[in-house]
Amino acid sequence: MITKATLADIPALNTLINSAYRGETSKKGWTTEAHLLEGKRTTEEELTEILEDSKNTFLKFTENDQIIGSVLLVEKGTQLYLGMLTVSPELQNSGIGKKMLAEAENQAKALGLSSIIMTVISVREELIAWYKRNGYTDTGEREAFPQSEIHITISAEPLEFIFLEKLV
């Protein structure tokens, strides 16, 4: 079941998102960033700030009272920004990600927005190909990957974001 996350969900969301993107547990899934980045993907403080902003919606996919998927949706003008699409590493490739994308499209349509946009790290070719199979196109726009204490680059290749978009 897909519903809106609340502040009470922050500890579970934090654990899920970090387990899917970074560290050893993320290597069980195909969407890991562990070979590119060290550190955490997010923190409880960041998730609290996100949830407290009325322009943001965090959706959670729950099964047997456990959050096994999530996605951040942010209203940006006429577009909906999609970020932190997460599926538990053990459950990746089971259709949950596609269901989350479909719900994001429903949200964009309900808000009367024209498209969904997102950024993906350029070297994540398999992930970019998955989004393209799901109707997203490369806009050609690029942005440098941010450096911080949270996102510690260990990739030999320079990282940048590419922008993907899907009209809804």
Secondary structure, DSSP 8 states (H G I E B T S, - for coil): -EEE--GGGHHHHHHHHHHHHSHHHHTTSSS--TTTEES-S--HHHHHHHHHSTTEEEEEEEETTEEEEEEEEEEETTEEEEEEEEE-GGGTTSSHHHHHHHHHHHHHHHTT-SEEEEEEETT-HHHHHHHHHTT-EEEEEEEE----SSSEE--SS--EEEEEEEE-
